[in-house]
Amino acid sequence: MDVQQRIKQQVESHPVVLFMKGTPQLPQCGFSASVVEVLKACAVKELHTVNVLEDPDIRQGIKDFANWPTIPQLYVKGQFVGGADIVREMYESGELKKLLTD
């Protein structure tokens, strides 16, 4: 299975997937930490995370997958939501909570 297929399988197999630097317990960048905090505030129970620092192929592959240059990247119900700034804006407007609960 190539890296794009692996990413697609992860995104489609879990309701909420976060590709991040580090883990929710030990984020390795401030942007990843902020998205984890937003998801906690939204009471996300089934969060699947992928630590891109553990796999250079995934780290580059996820950027190509969504055509988005930065990490973290959030996927909800198989769809790319965005990076840290977009997630924060959606949280503040209430749009993220609605997306997560619909």
Secondary structure, 3 states (H helix, E strand, C coil): CCHHHHHHHHHHHCCEEEEECECCCCECCHHHHHHHHHHHHCCCCCEEEEEHHHCHHHHHHHHHHHCCCCCCEEEECCEEEECHHHHHHHHHHCHHHHHHHC
